[in-house]
Amino acid sequence: MTAELLESWLRARSIARNLPQPVPDRGGLRLETNSADELRRYVFAGPSPVITELALSIDQPHVFIKMCGTGARLQSLVTPKWQLQPIGYLMIRDAGRNPVPSLPPGYWLQVQTEGAVTTARIFAEDDTLAASGYAAEHEGVFIFDRIATAPTHQHQGLGAAVMAALGTAQQSQAARRVLVATEAGRGLYATLGWSVLSPFATVTITPPF
């Protein structure tokens, strides 16, 4: 993972989520999220002594430090009050237009693009939301974000259909496709041709501390 690719992904993610753009801070990037569960996050392309200095300067919860690397390596850089969160995986895939697969009977697909953000939603026969996802293209990357399938609609290929539908919005075939997967999602994306570029570790302070 290069710092340039990480920054491009994070900037595209901010566009997809209508968040402020990240700013350089201490050799990494800082994003002011200002939500109920997350005040801000600091993101680093790899281990650095600066992470230790940063962690020592923070006492409040809902601030996240994220780093490309293993959870064990990030934990070694911070004090015990920082709790490791479930590991993620930065994954990449070469661009390519895949046909949107046929949906199971009773489902229908909606794709909308507003500005730089494309949204794909699959609805069930009763018009309940079965699966959804977002994509944005920016600075040489095309990112997939918040790909989700409702539990009662899983194992029917809806997630793959959402991904394929979002991929049709990619304008530049030179743009690299990037996403962050959970442990559970990593296997699914691997079957769709994605490969892990780096683990993506997160720590935060969980009260009481």
C-alpha positions as CSV (number, residue, x, y, z in Angstrom):
1,M,0.0,0.0,0.0
2,T,1.4,3.4,-1.0
3,A,0.5,6.6,0.7
4,E,-0.8,7.9,-2.6
5,L,-3.2,5.1,-3.2
6,L,-4.4,5.2,0.4
7,E,-5.1,8.9,0.1
8,S,-6.9,8.5,-3.2
9,W,-9.1,5.8,-1.6
10,L,-9.9,7.9,1.4
11,R,-10.7,11.0,-0.6
12,A,-13.1,8.9,-2.8
13,R,-14.6,7.3,0.3
14,S,-15.3,10.8,1.7
15,I,-17.1,11.7,-1.6
16,A,-19.1,8.5,-1.5
17,R,-20.2,9.3,2.1
18,N,-20.6,13.1,1.8
19,L,-17.9,13.6,4.4
20,P,-15.2,16.4,4.6
21,Q,-12.1,15.7,2.7
22,P,-9.1,14.4,4.8
23,V,-6.2,16.7,5.5
24,P,-2.5,15.8,6.0
25,D,-1.6,15.4,9.7
26,R,1.6,13.9,11.2
27,G,2.6,12.0,8.2
28,G,-0.9,10.5,7.8
29,L,-4.4,11.8,7.1
30,R,-7.0,13.2,9.4
31,L,-10.7,13.1,8.7
32,E,-13.2,15.0,10.9
33,T,-16.2,12.7,10.8
34,N,-18.2,14.4,13.6
35,S,-20.8,11.6,14.0
36,A,-22.2,10.2,17.2
37,D,-19.9,7.1,17.1
38,E,-16.8,8.7,15.5
39,L,-15.4,12.2,16.1
40,R,-12.5,11.8,13.8
41,R,-10.1,9.2,12.4
42,Y,-6.4,9.3,11.7
43,V,-5.2,7.0,8.8
44,F,-1.6,5.9,8.2
45,A,-0.1,3.9,5.3
46,G,2.1,1.9,7.6
47,P,3.7,1.7,11.1
48,S,5.3,4.9,12.4
49,P,6.6,6.3,15.7
50,V,4.2,9.2,15.1
51,I,1.3,6.8,15.8
52,T,2.7,6.3,19.4
53,E,3.0,10.0,19.9
54,L,-0.5,10.6,18.6
55,A,-2.0,7.9,20.7
56,L,-0.4,9.3,23.9
57,S,-1.9,12.7,23.1
58,I,-5.5,11.5,22.9
59,D,-7.7,10.6,25.9
60,Q,-11.2,10.8,24.5
61,P,-13.3,8.0,23.1
62,H,-14.7,7.9,19.5
63,V,-11.4,8.8,18.0
64,F,-10.0,6.1,15.7
65,I,-6.4,5.4,14.6
66,K,-6.2,3.3,11.4
67,M,-3.1,1.8,9.8
68,C,-2.3,-0.4,6.9
69,G,-0.8,-3.4,8.6
70,T,-1.7,-6.1,11.1
71,G,-3.6,-5.5,14.3
72,A,-0.7,-6.8,16.4
73,R,1.6,-4.3,14.8
74,L,-0.7,-1.4,15.5
75,Q,-1.4,-2.5,19.0
76,S,2.4,-2.5,19.7
77,L,2.5,1.2,18.9
78,V,-0.2,2.3,21.3
79,T,-1.0,2.0,25.1
80,P,-3.4,-0.7,26.5
81,K,-6.3,1.8,26.7
82,W,-6.5,1.6,22.9
83,Q,-8.7,-1.4,22.0
84,L,-8.2,-3.3,18.7
85,Q,-11.3,-3.4,16.5
86,P,-12.2,-6.1,14.0
87,I,-9.6,-6.3,11.2
88,G,-10.4,-5.0,7.7
89,Y,-8.6,-5.7,4.4
90,L,-7.8,-3.2,1.7
91,M,-8.4,-5.0,-1.5
92,I,-7.8,-4.1,-5.2
93,R,-8.9,-5.3,-8.6
94,D,-8.1,-4.4,-12.1
95,A,-10.9,-2.5,-14.0
96,G,-13.2,-4.5,-16.2
97,R,-16.8,-4.4,-17.2
98,N,-18.6,-7.5,-16.0
99,P,-22.2,-8.1,-17.2
100,V,-24.7,-7.6,-14.4
101,P,-26.0,-11.1,-13.6
102,S,-29.6,-11.9,-13.8
103,L,-31.5,-11.5,-10.6
104,P,-33.5,-14.2,-8.9
105,P,-37.2,-14.0,-9.6
106,G,-39.0,-11.3,-7.6
107,Y,-36.0,-8.9,-7.4
108,W,-35.4,-5.7,-9.3
109,L,-32.4,-3.4,-9.6
110,Q,-32.2,0.4,-9.3
111,V,-29.0,2.3,-10.2
112,Q,-28.7,6.1,-9.7
113,T,-25.7,8.4,-10.2
114,E,-25.7,11.9,-8.6
115,G,-22.5,13.8,-9.2
116,A,-19.6,11.5,-8.5
117,V,-21.5,9.0,-6.5
118,T,-23.4,6.0,-7.9
119,T,-25.8,4.0,-5.8
120,A,-27.1,0.5,-6.6
121,R,-30.1,-1.0,-4.8
122,I,-31.8,-4.3,-5.2
123,F,-35.4,-4.6,-4.0
124,A,-37.4,-7.6,-3.2
125,E,-40.9,-8.3,-4.6
126,D,-42.5,-6.4,-1.7
127,D,-40.2,-3.4,-2.4
128,T,-38.1,-4.0,0.7
129,L,-34.4,-3.2,0.3
130,A,-32.5,-6.5,-0.2
131,A,-29.0,-5.3,-1.1
132,S,-27.2,-2.0,-1.8
133,G,-23.9,-0.4,-2.3
134,Y,-22.1,2.8,-3.4
135,A,-19.3,3.7,-5.7
136,A,-17.2,6.8,-6.5
137,E,-14.4,7.6,-8.9
138,H,-11.7,10.1,-7.9
139,E,-8.0,10.7,-8.5
140,G,-7.3,7.4,-10.4
141,V,-9.3,5.1,-8.2
142,F,-12.9,3.7,-8.4
143,I,-14.0,2.7,-4.9
144,F,-16.8,0.4,-3.8
145,D,-18.3,1.3,-0.4
146,R,-20.9,0.0,2.0
147,I,-21.8,-3.1,0.0
148,A,-24.5,-4.9,2.1
149,T,-27.1,-7.6,1.7
150,A,-29.9,-8.0,4.2
151,P,-29.6,-11.3,6.2
152,T,-32.8,-12.7,4.8
153,H,-31.7,-12.2,1.3
154,Q,-28.1,-13.5,1.4
155,H,-26.6,-16.4,-0.6
156,Q,-28.5,-15.5,-3.8
157,G,-25.8,-13.5,-5.6
158,L,-27.2,-10.1,-4.8
159,G,-23.9,-8.7,-3.5
160,A,-22.2,-9.7,-6.8
161,A,-25.0,-8.1,-8.8
162,V,-24.7,-4.9,-6.8
163,M,-20.9,-4.8,-7.5
164,A,-21.4,-5.5,-11.2
165,A,-24.0,-2.8,-11.5
166,L,-21.8,-0.2,-9.7
167,G,-18.9,-1.2,-11.9
168,T,-20.8,0.0,-15.0
169,A,-20.4,3.6,-13.7
170,Q,-16.6,3.5,-13.9
171,Q,-15.5,6.1,-16.5
172,S,-11.7,5.6,-16.7
173,Q,-10.6,2.0,-17.3
174,A,-7.2,3.1,-16.0
175,A,-8.7,3.8,-12.5
176,R,-7.8,1.1,-10.0
177,R,-10.7,-0.5,-8.1
178,V,-10.3,-0.4,-4.3
179,L,-12.5,-1.4,-1.3
180,V,-12.1,-2.3,2.3
181,A,-13.6,-5.7,3.3
182,T,-14.5,-7.2,6.6
183,E,-13.2,-10.7,7.5
184,A,-16.4,-12.2,6.3
185,G,-16.5,-10.2,3.1
186,R,-12.9,-10.9,2.1
187,G,-13.8,-14.4,0.9
188,L,-16.7,-13.2,-1.2
189,Y,-14.6,-10.6,-2.9
190,A,-11.8,-13.0,-3.6
191,T,-14.3,-15.1,-5.6
192,L,-15.0,-12.0,-7.7
193,G,-11.4,-11.5,-8.6
194,W,-10.3,-9.1,-5.8
195,S,-6.9,-9.5,-4.0
196,V,-5.8,-8.3,-0.6
197,L,-3.3,-5.5,-0.8
198,S,-2.9,-5.0,3.0
199,P,-4.6,-5.7,6.3
200,F,-6.3,-2.6,7.7
201,A,-6.1,-2.3,11.4
202,T,-8.1,0.0,13.7
203,V,-7.8,1.0,17.4
204,T,-10.0,3.3,19.5
205,I,-10.5,4.1,23.2
206,T,-13.5,2.4,24.6
207,P,-14.9,3.8,27.8
208,P,-14.4,3.3,30.7
209,F,-10.7,3.8,30.3
